[in-house]
Amino acid sequence: MIVSQFLKKTDENHLDNGSVTWSSPSNIALVKYWGKKESQIPKNQSISFTLNHCKTTTKLSYIKLDVPSDTFSFEVFLDGEEKTDFKPKIEQFFKRIKSYLAFLNDFHFKIETSNSFPHSSGIASSASGMSALALCLMSIEKLLIPKQSETYFYQKASFLARLGSGSACRSIVGDIVVWGEHPNVNGSSDLFGIKYPYKVHDHFKNYQDTILLVDKGEKQVSSTVGHNLMNNHPYAKERFKQAEANILKMKSILKDGDLKGFITLVESEALTLHSMMMTSMPYFILMKPNTLEIINKIWAFRKKTNLHVCFTLDAGANVHVLYPKQESERIYEFIKKELVAFCENGQYICDTVGFGAKKINI
């Protein structure tokens, strides 16, 4: 599919005012995307688990303007409080997608959003937030142009979400999503995320993710800055080759139920992401001392018990502890007893692999 298929089309129906609501989850990459080209195109492929409980719910109300606006007319609320500091990012998003949605200048929008996790928890809300907003906008387009297939609807929603936040394109569907064109993944695209199209072993169904909130402060490095550091990185080309090879390895792992192979690949990917930041110019160390304490305790516990627990990291200090449902009782006890002490204010979030965004009828 090419970009032109998503360009704005002539409205078939008239629309005055109303509202739509979507709930969309965050996601955690197993093979990491780090580095991007223009228009939010990834420099390497990624594969992710869609989460279930960490989600954003967005209600988008729309009122038809008497005269179309030369700019974008909207207001933004988080948990009922107006957030003018959110407006520049959303305005930039609208500018990026105006070629694909004909109605953006025809309405005043009220964006009311809330997260199921604390806003300052250190969990990135851009993926869940931008995907929820993209789905609301697609629902309006669906009202104006009803003759859309379900496939087109979700592909375009992912396409639009990507233009707000790259990883947001992986939050539309679930439970496992591939983003980035890969020669060995049918239907994969740089333009949007796709639901993983191959067989997945039962070992990876209902996978658990306990998110340890090591540092809830503001991100040390913004995602945009971090991705841009890959442009002149001395190891970038080899990293991109490694990611492509790891997607292929992950196909075999998911098919065969290879839990040990999963652990090795996922932890290697997490540490590679951080090593790229440590060897960039300028360089950054995003992990905190407690991040390393948690990692070492996970390694020691795994060696002692032979249970299949592992970690992954985003571009920050927080730790996602991943483990299969069938081993969850003992591993969760270990987390509570040994790892929670390293979290800021003892805070953590229990989540599982989920199945993507949901429309909410109010």
C-alpha positions in Angstrom: 0.0 0.0 0.0 1.3 3.5 -0.8 0.7 6.9 0.8 -1.6 8.1 -1.9 -4.3 5.6 -0.9 -4.7 7.5 2.4 -5.1 10.9 0.9 -8.2 12.8 1.8 -11.4 12.0 -0.1 -14.6 13.9 -0.8 -17.2 13.6 2.0 -20.3 11.6 1.2 -22.3 12.6 4.3 -23.1 15.8 6.2 -22.0 16.0 9.8 -22.8 18.8 12.3 -21.7 17.8 15.8 -21.2 14.8 18.1 -18.5 12.8 19.8 -16.6 9.6 19.6 -14.5 7.8 22.2 -11.7 5.3 21.9 -9.5 3.5 24.4 -6.0 2.6 23.1 -3.2 0.8 24.9 0.5 1.4 25.2 3.0 -1.2 23.9 6.4 -2.5 24.6 8.9 -3.3 21.9 10.7 -6.7 22.0 12.9 -5.8 19.0 13.5 -2.0 19.3 12.9 0.8 16.8 15.6 3.4 17.2 16.3 5.9 14.5 13.9 7.4 11.9 13.8 9.0 8.5 11.6 11.9 7.5 7.8 11.5 8.0 8.3 9.2 11.0 9.6 6.3 8.8 11.6 3.8 10.9 15.2 3.0 10.0 14.7 -0.5 11.3 11.8 -2.9 11.8 10.4 -3.5 15.3 8.0 -6.0 16.9 6.0 -5.4 20.1 3.6 -6.7 22.6 0.4 -4.6 22.9 -0.4 -4.1 26.5 -3.8 -4.4 28.1 -4.2 -2.2 31.2 -1.9 0.7 30.4 -4.1 2.7 28.1 -5.4 6.1 27.2 -9.1 6.9 26.8 -9.9 9.8 24.5 -13.3 11.4 23.9 -13.3 13.7 20.8 -16.2 16.1 20.5 -16.7 17.9 17.3 -18.8 21.0 16.4 -19.2 22.1 12.8 -17.9 25.6 12.2 -19.9 28.2 10.2 -16.8 28.9 8.2 -13.9 26.6 7.9 -10.9 27.7 9.9 -7.6 28.8 8.4 -5.9 27.1 11.3 -7.0 24.3 13.6 -9.7 24.9 16.2 -9.3 22.7 19.3 -8.9 22.5 23.0 -7.3 19.8 25.1 -8.2 18.4 28.6 -6.4 15.8 30.7 -8.4 14.4 33.6 -10.8 17.3 33.2 -8.2 20.0 33.4 -7.3 22.1 30.4 -3.8 21.5 29.1 -2.6 24.3 26.9 0.9 22.9 27.0 -0.3 19.9 25.0 -1.6 22.0 22.2 1.7 22.5 20.2 2.3 18.8 19.8 -1.3 18.2 18.7 -1.2 21.2 16.3 2.0 19.7 14.8 0.2 16.4 14.5 -2.8 18.0 12.7 -0.4 19.7 10.3 1.2 16.4 9.4 -2.1 14.7 8.8 -4.1 17.5 7.1 -3.4 16.0 3.7 -5.1 12.8 4.7 -8.3 14.1 6.5 -10.4 16.6 4.6 -12.5 17.7 7.6 -9.8 19.0 10.1 -10.5 22.7 9.3 -14.3 22.3 9.3 -14.8 21.5 13.0 -13.9 22.8 16.5 -12.6 19.8 18.5 -12.7 19.2 22.2 -10.1 16.5 23.2 -10.7 15.0 26.6 -8.2 12.4 27.6 -7.2 10.3 30.6 -4.7 7.6 31.3 -5.2 4.4 33.3 -1.7 4.9 34.7 -0.4 8.1 36.5 0.6 10.8 34.0 3.9 11.2 35.8 4.6 7.5 36.2 7.4 7.4 33.7 5.3 5.3 31.3 5.3 7.0 27.9 1.7 8.0 27.0 2.5 9.2 23.5 1.8 5.8 21.9 -1.5 5.3 23.6 -2.5 8.9 23.4 -1.8 9.5 19.7 -3.3 6.2 18.7 -6.5 6.9 20.6 -6.8 10.3 19.0 -6.1 8.9 15.5 -8.8 6.3 16.0 -11.3 9.1 17.0 -10.4 11.0 13.9 -10.9 7.9 11.7 -14.3 7.4 13.3 -15.3 10.9 12.2 -14.0 10.1 8.7 -16.0 6.9 8.7 -19.2 8.8 9.5 -18.4 11.2 6.6 -17.3 8.4 4.2 -19.0 5.2 5.3 -17.7 3.0 2.5 -14.5 1.9 4.2 -13.3 -1.6 4.9 -12.3 -2.5 8.4 -8.8 -3.3 7.1 -8.5 0.2 5.6 -9.9 1.8 8.7 -7.3 0.3 11.0 -4.4 0.6 8.6 -5.1 4.3 8.1 -5.5 4.8 11.9 -2.1 3.3 12.4 -0.7 5.4 9.5 -2.0 8.6 11.1 -0.9 7.6 14.6 2.6 7.1 13.3 2.7 10.7 12.3 2.0 11.7 15.9 4.4 9.3 17.5 6.2 6.6 15.7 5.5 3.8 18.2 1.8 4.8 18.3 1.3 2.9 15.1 1.9 -0.3 17.1 -1.0 0.4 19.6 -3.9 0.1 17.2 -4.2 -3.7 17.0 -2.7 -6.6 19.0 -1.5 -8.8 20.5 1.8 -8.8 18.7 2.6 -6.1 16.1 5.2 -5.7 13.5 6.2 -2.2 12.2 8.6 -1.7 9.3 8.9 -3.4 6.0 10.6 -6.8 6.4 11.4 -9.2 3.6 10.2 -12.2 5.7 7.0 -10.7 7.2 4.0 -10.7 4.8 2.2 -7.4 4.7 4.7 -5.5 6.7 5.1 -1.8 6.0 7.0 1.3 7.0 3.7 3.2 6.9 1.8 1.4 9.6 1.9 -1.5 12.1 0.3 -4.9 11.3 -0.9 -7.7 13.5 1.7 -10.4 13.5 0.5 -12.7 10.8 2.0 -16.1 11.8 1.4 -18.8 14.3 2.3 -18.0 17.9 2.9 -20.8 20.5 0.7 -21.0 23.5 3.7 -20.1 25.7 3.4 -16.5 24.5 -0.4 -16.2 25.1 -1.4 -14.1 28.1 2.2 -13.1 28.7 2.7 -10.9 31.8 4.4 -7.5 32.0 5.1 -6.0 35.5 6.4 -2.5 35.0 8.7 -1.4 37.7 8.7 2.4 38.1 12.3 3.1 39.0 12.3 6.8 38.0 9.1 8.8 37.4 10.8 12.0 36.5 10.8 13.8 33.2 12.7 11.9 30.4 16.4 12.7 30.3 16.4 12.6 26.5 13.3 13.2 24.3 12.4 10.5 21.8 13.0 12.9 18.9 16.5 13.7 20.2 17.3 10.1 20.9 16.2 8.9 17.4 18.2 11.7 15.7 21.4 10.6 17.4 21.3 7.6 15.2 21.8 9.7 12.1 25.5 9.9 12.5 26.1 7.0 14.9 29.2 5.0 14.1 27.4 1.7 14.8 24.0 2.5 13.2 24.2 0.5 10.0 25.2 -2.7 11.9 22.4 -2.0 14.4 19.8 -1.8 11.7 21.1 -5.1 10.2 20.9 -6.7 13.6 17.3 -5.6 14.1 16.3 -7.1 10.8 18.0 -10.4 11.7 16.4 -10.4 15.1 12.9 -10.1 13.6 13.6 -13.3 11.7 14.9 -15.0 14.9 11.8 -13.9 16.7 9.6 -15.6 14.1 11.1 -19.0 15.0 11.0 -18.3 18.7 7.3 -17.4 18.6 6.5 -20.4 16.5 8.4 -22.9 18.5 7.6 -21.6 22.0 11.3 -21.1 22.7 11.2 -19.3 26.0 15.0 -19.4 26.5 15.6 -17.9 23.0 13.0 -15.3 23.8 14.8 -14.2 26.9 18.2 -14.0 25.2 16.9 -12.0 22.3 14.7 -9.6 24.3 17.3 -8.8 26.9 20.0 -8.3 24.2 17.7 -5.9 22.4 17.1 -3.9 25.5 20.8 -3.6 26.3 21.6 -2.8 22.7 19.2 0.2 22.7 20.9 1.6 25.8 24.4 0.9 24.4 23.5 2.9 21.3 22.7 5.8 23.6 25.9 5.4 25.6 28.0 5.4 22.4 26.3 8.3 20.6 27.6 11.8 20.5 26.5 13.4 22.8 26.2 10.3 25.0 23.7 9.4 27.6 23.2 6.8 30.4 19.5 6.4 30.8 19.6 3.6 33.3 19.7 4.4 37.0 21.6 2.4 39.7 18.3 0.7 40.7 17.7 -0.4 37.1 21.0 -2.3 37.3 20.1 -3.7 40.7 16.8 -5.1 39.3 18.5 -6.6 36.3 21.1 -8.4 38.4 18.5 -9.7 40.7 16.4 -11.0 37.8 19.5 -12.8 36.4 20.3 -14.4 39.8 16.7 -15.5 40.4 16.5 -17.0 36.9 19.8 -18.9 37.4 18.6 -20.2 40.7 15.1 -21.3 39.7 15.2 -21.9 35.9 12.0 -19.9 35.6 11.6 -17.9 32.4 11.6 -14.3 33.7 13.4 -11.6 31.8 13.5 -7.8 31.4 13.2 -5.3 28.7 13.7 -1.5 28.8 12.4 1.5 27.0 14.6 4.6 26.6 14.6 5.2 30.3 15.2 3.7 33.7 12.0 1.8 34.2 12.0 -2.0 33.9 9.4 -4.2 32.2 9.6 -7.7 33.7 8.2 -10.2 31.2 7.2 -13.8 32.1 4.7 -16.5 31.0 1.4 -16.8 32.6 2.0 -20.4 33.7 4.9 -19.3 35.9 3.4 -16.1 37.1 2.7 -17.1 40.7 6.3 -17.7 41.8 7.7 -14.9 39.7 5.2 -12.3 41.0 6.1 -13.3 44.5 9.8 -12.7 43.6 8.9 -9.3 42.2 7.0 -8.2 45.3 9.7 -9.5 47.6 12.9 -8.6 45.8 12.3 -6.0 43.2 9.6 -3.5 44.3 12.0 -2.1 46.9 14.0 -0.6 44.0 10.9 1.3 42.6 10.3 5.0 43.3 7.8 5.0 46.2 7.4 1.3 45.8 5.2 1.9 42.7 4.7 -0.7 39.9 2.1 -1.7 37.4 0.8 -5.2 36.6 -0.1 -5.7 33.0 -0.6 -8.4 30.4 -0.5 -8.7 26.6 -3.7 -7.2 25.2 -5.5 -7.1 21.9 -5.5 -3.5 20.8 -7.7 -0.5 20.9 -11.5 -0.5 21.6 -14.3 1.9 20.6 -16.4 2.9 23.6 -20.0 3.6 23.1 -21.2 6.3 25.6 
